[in-house]
């Protein structure tokens, strides 16, 4: 596999890592949380010769793209993607999204249906998992303890207990988010079910049945919510099902995007 020819250019005020490959129907890729455009490069290399022009970019705060100066929401990322499309004079594109990139794509397709022709979303985020009763009780207890320590001005004890709590219960994405931690908390709180219902673009959902990050039930729910959607399940695959089953994914995506209906 070759290296992507990355170009750094200003997009909406942020120095942005971008890459374009091929000639033909425009396809935009949106990577997942903690990933980069490199995760879709194997897909672009295989599909570009079939008559597609691939556009890959590192979303702000990831890869080689500049970190936003303030915490962002999904809507902020959507506006950034729109700025990229306008910068490249791309009026309408098909979108390949994974995980967090799928979350951004869902909002974009709902809010700007004229800009999205088709979508293929792999193990997409966007459906909020309701906390279990156990998680709710644990969070309530933690808030109560933190409040008591704040009243007693025991800041050192509070900090140590919070760090211990995070190590035990917080997700890997949260623990490794660094300066994007507030952004992470914002985006995972957003449930995009209402946006999914408004999507007009034909949508193909790809899911690994062993996905522990965005479980299969979320894919089934998106299939029900999006008016024109179908779900393909890869047995034995996890959260990166599109890379784990790359040959199958490329074949299915090519068929879906090349179909004129």
C-alpha positions as CSV (number, residue, x, y, z in Angstrom):
1,X,0.0,0.0,0.0
2,X,1.3,3.4,-1.0
3,X,1.3,6.6,1.2
4,X,-1.5,9.1,0.7
5,X,-0.3,12.3,-1.0
6,X,-1.4,14.6,1.9
7,X,-1.6,18.4,1.4
8,X,-2.0,20.8,4.2
9,X,-4.3,23.7,3.3
10,X,-6.5,26.2,5.2
11,X,-10.2,25.2,5.5
12,X,-12.5,27.4,7.4
13,X,-9.6,28.9,9.3
14,X,-7.9,25.6,10.3
15,X,-4.8,24.1,8.7
16,X,-6.3,20.9,7.3
17,X,-4.7,17.7,6.0
18,X,-6.4,16.7,2.8
19,X,-5.9,14.2,0.0
20,X,-7.5,13.6,-3.3
21,X,-7.3,10.6,-5.6
22,X,-8.8,9.6,-8.9
23,X,-11.2,11.2,-11.5
24,X,-14.9,10.7,-11.7
25,X,-17.8,10.7,-9.3
26,X,-16.9,12.5,-6.1
27,X,-16.7,10.5,-2.9
28,X,-16.0,12.1,0.5
29,X,-14.6,9.9,3.4
30,X,-15.1,10.8,7.1
31,X,-13.0,8.8,9.5
32,X,-13.9,7.8,13.1
33,X,-12.9,9.2,16.5
34,X,-9.2,9.0,17.1
35,X,-8.5,8.0,13.5
36,X,-7.4,9.9,10.4
37,X,-7.7,10.0,6.6
38,X,-5.2,7.1,6.4
39,X,-7.9,4.7,7.6
40,X,-9.8,5.2,4.4
41,X,-6.8,5.3,2.1
42,X,-6.9,1.5,1.4
43,X,-10.5,2.0,0.2
44,X,-9.6,5.0,-1.9
45,X,-6.7,3.1,-3.6
46,X,-8.9,0.2,-4.6
47,X,-12.0,2.2,-5.7
48,X,-10.5,5.3,-7.3
49,X,-9.5,3.4,-10.6
50,X,-13.2,2.5,-11.0
51,X,-14.2,6.0,-11.9
52,X,-14.3,7.8,-8.5
53,X,-12.6,11.0,-7.3
54,X,-11.9,10.4,-3.6
55,X,-11.6,13.2,-1.1
56,X,-10.1,12.4,2.2
57,X,-9.5,14.7,5.1
58,X,-8.4,14.7,8.7
59,X,-11.2,16.1,10.8
60,X,-10.2,19.0,13.2
61,X,-8.2,17.7,16.1
62,X,-7.3,14.4,14.4
63,X,-4.4,13.4,12.2
64,X,-2.5,16.4,11.0
65,X,-5.4,18.9,11.1
66,X,-5.3,21.8,13.6
67,X,-7.2,21.5,16.9
68,X,-10.2,23.8,17.2
69,X,-9.7,26.6,19.8
70,X,-12.9,25.7,21.6
71,X,-14.9,22.5,22.2
72,X,-17.0,21.5,19.1
73,X,-20.3,19.9,18.6
74,X,-21.4,17.6,15.8
75,X,-22.9,20.7,14.1
76,X,-19.5,22.4,14.2
77,X,-17.9,19.4,12.4
78,X,-20.7,19.3,9.9
79,X,-20.1,23.0,9.1
80,X,-16.5,22.3,8.7
81,X,-17.2,19.5,6.2
82,X,-19.5,21.9,4.3
83,X,-16.7,24.4,4.1
84,X,-14.4,21.8,2.6
85,X,-17.0,20.9,0.0
86,X,-17.4,24.5,-0.9
87,X,-13.6,25.0,-1.0
88,X,-13.3,22.2,-3.5
89,X,-16.4,23.3,-5.4
90,X,-18.1,19.9,-4.7
91,X,-21.9,20.5,-5.0
92,X,-22.9,16.9,-4.4
93,X,-21.0,13.9,-3.1
94,X,-21.4,10.4,-1.9
95,X,-20.1,9.8,1.6
96,X,-18.2,6.9,3.2
97,X,-18.2,7.3,7.0
98,X,-17.0,5.3,9.9
99,X,-18.1,5.6,13.5
100,X,-17.8,9.3,14.5
101,X,-17.5,10.2,10.8
102,X,-20.9,8.5,10.3
103,X,-22.3,10.7,13.1
104,X,-21.2,13.8,11.1
105,X,-22.6,12.4,7.9
106,X,-26.0,11.7,9.4
107,X,-26.4,15.4,10.4
108,X,-25.0,16.6,7.1
109,X,-27.4,14.4,5.0
110,X,-30.4,15.5,7.1
111,X,-29.6,19.2,7.2
112,X,-28.3,19.5,3.6
113,X,-29.9,16.8,1.5
114,X,-28.9,18.6,-1.7
115,X,-25.2,18.0,-1.0
116,X,-25.4,14.2,-0.4
117,X,-26.1,11.7,-3.1
118,X,-25.6,8.4,-1.3
119,X,-24.0,7.3,1.9
120,X,-22.3,4.2,3.2
121,X,-21.9,4.2,6.9
122,X,-19.8,1.6,8.7
123,X,-20.4,0.9,12.4
124,X,-21.8,4.5,12.6
125,X,-22.2,6.4,15.8
126,X,-25.2,8.6,16.3
127,X,-27.6,6.5,18.4
128,X,-27.2,7.3,22.1
129,X,-27.1,4.2,24.4
130,X,-29.3,4.8,27.4
131,X,-27.4,4.3,30.7
132,X,-28.3,1.2,32.7
133,X,-29.8,1.5,36.1
134,X,-26.5,0.5,37.6
135,X,-24.7,3.2,35.6
136,X,-27.2,5.8,36.7
137,X,-26.8,4.9,40.4
138,X,-23.0,4.9,40.1
139,X,-23.1,8.3,38.5
140,X,-25.5,9.7,41.1
141,X,-23.2,8.4,43.9
142,X,-20.2,9.9,42.3
143,X,-21.8,13.3,41.9
144,X,-22.9,13.2,45.6
145,X,-19.4,12.3,46.8
146,X,-17.8,15.1,44.6
147,X,-20.3,17.6,45.9
148,X,-19.5,16.7,49.5
149,X,-15.8,17.0,48.9
150,X,-16.3,20.3,47.2
151,X,-18.2,21.6,50.2
152,X,-15.3,20.4,52.5
153,X,-12.8,22.0,50.1
154,X,-10.9,18.7,49.9
155,X,-9.7,19.3,46.3
156,X,-6.8,16.9,46.5
157,X,-9.0,14.0,47.6
158,X,-11.6,14.9,45.0
159,X,-9.0,14.9,42.2
160,X,-7.6,11.5,43.2
161,X,-11.1,9.9,43.5
162,X,-12.1,11.4,40.1
163,X,-9.0,10.0,38.5
164,X,-9.6,6.6,40.0
165,X,-13.2,6.6,38.9
166,X,-12.2,7.5,35.3
167,X,-9.6,4.8,35.1
168,X,-12.2,2.2,36.2
169,X,-15.3,3.3,34.4
170,X,-14.5,5.8,31.6
171,X,-14.1,4.7,28.0
172,X,-10.7,4.5,26.2
173,X,-11.8,7.3,23.9
174,X,-12.5,9.5,26.8
175,X,-9.3,8.7,28.6
176,X,-7.2,9.3,25.4
177,X,-9.1,12.4,24.2
178,X,-6.7,14.8,25.7
179,X,-7.6,18.4,24.6
180,X,-10.6,17.0,22.8
181,X,-12.2,15.6,26.0
182,X,-14.9,18.3,26.2
183,X,-15.7,17.9,22.5
184,X,-15.9,14.1,23.1
185,X,-18.4,14.6,25.9
186,X,-20.5,16.9,23.8
187,X,-20.8,14.7,20.8
188,X,-21.6,11.4,22.6
189,X,-24.5,13.2,24.3
190,X,-26.1,14.0,21.0
191,X,-28.7,11.5,19.8
192,X,-29.2,11.8,16.0
193,X,-32.3,9.7,15.7
194,X,-34.4,12.7,14.6
195,X,-31.8,13.6,12.0
196,X,-31.8,10.0,10.7
197,X,-35.6,10.1,10.0
198,X,-35.0,13.1,7.7
199,X,-32.3,11.6,5.5
200,X,-33.3,11.5,1.8
201,X,-30.1,9.9,0.4
202,X,-30.1,6.2,-0.2
203,X,-28.0,4.7,2.7
204,X,-26.1,1.5,3.0
205,X,-25.2,0.5,6.6
206,X,-22.2,-1.9,7.2
207,X,-21.9,-3.5,10.6
208,X,-19.7,-6.0,12.4
209,X,-21.8,-8.3,14.6
210,X,-19.1,-8.2,17.2
211,X,-18.9,-4.4,17.4
212,X,-18.6,-3.5,21.1
213,X,-18.4,0.3,20.5
214,X,-21.5,0.8,18.4
215,X,-23.4,-2.4,18.9
216,X,-25.3,-4.1,16.1
217,X,-28.7,-3.0,17.6
218,X,-27.7,0.6,16.8
219,X,-27.3,-0.4,13.2
220,X,-30.7,-2.1,13.1
221,X,-32.2,1.0,14.7
222,X,-30.6,3.3,12.0
223,X,-32.0,0.9,9.3
224,X,-35.5,1.5,10.7
225,X,-35.1,5.2,11.1
226,X,-33.5,6.2,7.7
227,X,-36.3,6.0,5.1
228,X,-34.1,4.4,2.3
229,X,-31.6,2.2,4.1
230,X,-30.3,-1.3,4.0
231,X,-28.0,-3.1,6.5
232,X,-25.2,-5.5,5.6
233,X,-23.8,-7.5,8.6
234,X,-20.3,-9.0,8.6
235,X,-20.2,-12.0,10.9
236,X,-17.2,-12.0,13.2
237,X,-16.2,-8.5,12.5
238,X,-15.8,-5.7,15.1
239,X,-15.9,-1.9,15.1
240,X,-13.6,-1.6,12.1
241,X,-15.6,-4.0,10.0
242,X,-14.9,-2.1,6.8
243,X,-11.1,-2.8,7.2
244,X,-11.5,-6.2,8.6
245,X,-13.5,-7.2,5.6
246,X,-11.9,-4.8,3.1
247,X,-12.5,-7.0,0.0
248,X,-16.2,-7.4,0.7
249,X,-16.6,-3.8,1.7
250,X,-15.0,-2.5,-1.5
251,X,-17.1,-4.8,-3.7
252,X,-20.4,-3.8,-2.0
253,X,-19.6,-0.1,-2.0
254,X,-18.6,-0.1,-5.7
255,X,-21.9,-1.9,-6.6
256,X,-23.9,0.5,-4.4
257,X,-22.3,3.7,-5.7
258,X,-22.2,2.7,-9.3
259,X,-25.9,1.8,-9.4
260,X,-27.7,4.7,-11.0
261,X,-31.1,4.0,-9.2
